[in-house]
Amino acid sequence: MRFKAGVPAREISRNSNNHGVGTSIHAGPITERGDCMTSIATLGPKGSHAWQAALQFKADAEISLYPQISKVIEAFVRREIDLAAVPVYNTREGEIKEYFHMMENLSRGYWIDNVVLPIHLSLGAPAGHDEIRSIIGTATVLRQCEAYIGERFPNIPMIVVQDLSEHLETHDNSDNYGVIDSEEALKEFGLDIIEREVAPHNRTRFAVLGHTMAASTGYDATAILTAPLMDRVGLLFDILGEFTKRGVNLLDMRTETDIKSQKLQFYFEVEGHIQDTQVGRALKRIESHVIQEPRSMRVLGSFPRVDMRVKHIKNFGFIGTGDLSAWFAKKLENEGYTTLLSGRSSRLRPEDMIPQVDVVVICVPISATPATIELYGPLLRDGQALILLAGEAENTVNTALAHTKQGVEVILVHNLWGPQTTNMKDKNASVVRTARTGSLCSEFESFLYKHGAVISQDAPRQHDLLMGVGQKLPTAISIAMAMSMQENNITPADIGTHSTLTSLYGILAMARVHSQNPRTYAEIMAAHGAGNKVVRDFVKHLRTILDHADAGDIPTLCSIIEQGRGYLSENFLEARMEQALAVDETLGKLILP
């Protein structure tokens, strides 16, 4: 079926989904998905990619076809139809400019969902035409096929049309012309298919517009458009900072210059629903304190997040039901993954969970990790991945490689933060890759990187030595310091008044160790591996220093300090001193007891 410009042709479509463009920061009413929306407006003709996207979105909808995006929006605003599906982004073309201006001018409605459609463009021609002397297509399609046309038909003219259906109805079929569009549309026009897939790796994202804001699904994104803004130094930097400090990830950002005022305006797409606390706070802060112009930001809508990238993992299964497992599971669920937790006290047993997931994560106390691997590692099948959230690497990795099949991916991740942490931004993570680290493990590593973790790639022994310095040794010193205070009857309340700001660092570390779960630090101390050597070497050198101190051997002590300075290097010392001075400045503002 064809249509004439401005007169929608009605087609019956197929598939499902249904969700909620323009409101102030304080979003309007939100309702759950329903099945009451029955008509969708989109771009024709029948068989076009927009028609296919509408068809894919809702199986039982009645599709109204229009020749231009502006006509689609007019019908939507006048409430002649319930939904609208419009293209907003293409992997070959980038953002679709008409969409940006459409969103700016749309006064009613919300962006409520998305359809990502693989775009299969073909070349067609009237039957019996052997030589193609011109190519006809819409501007969008021809832009997506520039590489193909330039290589295959470098010297023939391209005819850009706005309404392909109307143009072909009046075009002389005796001309040797070719048409590029979807195979379905070409067949509707009665053309023969000359060549398929002329623009590979091509996908278009369609925005679905509705009259009611979509409810939160737990895996959402929010689109925001600013008004044309006045110039201010650092404006974009400050806007992005409000998102960053709250752990709100930016999915997309575009800028456009307003034609009338020549002022800049921004489009942002961020992770999270408008009802999410951190998203709402960021937007209110940006409008009131950064832009400082009331009603300068418009929430176009919140909708289920769409990911144009390929994900290899669908679900994660955790062995271990502690707070850290729950923390990681929640973060992964926010990325659209399904998670299962199993352990000694859970109804779901690890042996029943393992066959259901793509990736198994072992997150148990350090001392229990090797035994857990030995028990459950053999149950993993080829093609799965084993991620070890553990603080000791060499023995843990060797155990995993020995007790899993050759086709199982293996990686160790040591996160240097606890479950009380809000987000991973600027937190350290040590990653120990193995010869069996593959695409699934790399996807988890990308997840850490996306959320701002500072990742170090370590060999197993290197990890354990560094953890000896960074964790085990400070923990040992903190525990011994408290024991020494107790043995000498030193009152904790008097420490602050008899310390320099620098000497207070060790006392702060001692307080941190003793104010948290002792099992955590006991596990760190009891871990095997090269970290123990660091502590033993420290004890050995401490005895040497004390011997020189007891003998009053100041020259030797000075020489030892100078040797240490030379080894640490001036660059290291300068960088650490900058950090120390920043800590001193903060501590100096505190009133110590």
C-alpha positions, 0 to 999 in steps of 0.5 A: 500500500502507498500513501499520498503526502499528508494523507496517512495510510493505515497499516496493521503492525506487529510486536510489543513494548510500551512506555513515556518528550518535554517537561520541566525538571519536576517530571509530570505524572508517571504511569505503568506500561499499559496496552491502551496505546493502539496507534503509532505514527511514523515515516512511510512508505510501507516497508520503510525502516521506520515502518518496521520499527513501529511494527517491532515496537507493538504487534497489534498497533495501527500504523499511520504513515507520513512523509516527513518527521514534522507531519508525524509530530503534528499528528502526535501533538494533535493527539490524532495518534497515541504514539510516534516512532522517529529516527534519532541516531544512526551508526553510520550517519550519527545523530539525525539533525531533524530530530534535535529540532523536533525535540526542541519544538515539541511542547507536549509528550514524552520520550518513553522508549526506543527501538534499535533496528538493524538497517538492511539497505538494498539497491533495486531497479525496474525489471529489465534495466541493465545499466543504472544511470542515476540513483534515487533515495532519501537524504538519510539513506543516501548519506548512509550509503556514501561509501558504497555509491562512491565506490560502485557508482562514482560518476552517476548523479544522485537524486535526493527526494523527500517523499520516495513513494510520491516520486516513484509514482510519477517517475518514468519507468523507462529511465535507467534508475536505481533506488536504495531503500529497504528490501521490503520497500523496494518490493512494494514499489515493484522493483527488482533487487539488484544488490543487497546489504549495500551499507553493512554494520548499519543500525538506527535508533528510533525514539518512541514518543507517548503522552504519559511519562514512562515508569521506572524499570530499574535500567533507564536513561533520561534525556534532557535539553537545555534552552539556548544558554548565555556564555559563561566560562566553564559552563560545560565543565561545571554541568558535567561535574554535577553529574560526575560527583553523584556517580551519574554516567553520561551516555550522550551529549550534543551541542547545537547553536540556536538559529535565532540567538546564536546561543549554545544549547546542550542535549544530554542523555544520562543513566537513570530515571528522572525519579532517581534521587541522584539524577534529580539532584544533579538536574536541580543543582545544574539549573539553580546553581550552574546555569542560574536561569529558571526553566532552562532545562527540559526533561524530554523523558525517561525510558528503558536504557538502550545500548548500541554496543554488543554485550556478550554477558546476560547474567552473573551468578555470585557464590557468596551472599555478603554485602560486597556481593549484593553491592556488585549485584546491584551495580550490575543490575543497573547495567541491565544484567540479571544477577543471582546470589547463592551461598551457604545460607541461601535457598539457591545453592551454588551448584544449582545456580552455576548452570543458569549463568554466563559468569560465576563470581566467587566473593567469599572471605580470603581464607575460604576462596581456594576451598570454594574454587576447588569445590565449585570450579569443576562445575563450570562448563566451557564458555563460561567465565570465573571472576575471582573477587579476592585479595590474594592473587597467586594461590587463588589464580593457580587454584582456579586454573587447576580446578576449571576446564580449559574453556573457562575464562578466569580473571581476578579482580581485587577491588580496594573499596568496601560495600559502604562505598557509593560508587567506584569513581576514582577507586583503585582496582587491581586486575590479574588477567590470565592466559584464559582471560577472554571477552566475558572477563573483558566485559566485566573489566569494561564495567569497572572502567565505565564506572570510574575505577582506576585499574592496575594490571598486575601479575599475581606475585606483583599484586601480592607484594603490592598488597603487602605494602598497601594493605597487609603492612599498614594493617599490621602496624595499626594493630600493633600500635593499638597493642602498644598503646594498651600495654603502656597505658596511653590514653587514646584521648591524649593522642591528638594533642601530642601529634603532628598532623603527619604523625596523625596519619598512622593514628587515623589508619589505626582508628579505621582498622579498629572501627570496622569489622575485625574479620575483614582485617584478620582475613587480610593479615592471614592471607598467604602469598608474597605479601607476608614477605613484605611484613617479615622484611619490615620487621627485620628492618625495624629491628635493624633501625632500633639497634642503630637508634639504641646505639645512638648511631645517627650517621648510619640512620641518616645514611639509611634515610638518604638511601630510601630517598634515592630509591623512592625518587624525587618525582614520587616524593613530590607527588606524595608530598602534594597529597600530604599537604592537602591532607594536612590542610583538611586535618588542620581545619578539624577540631581535634579532641 
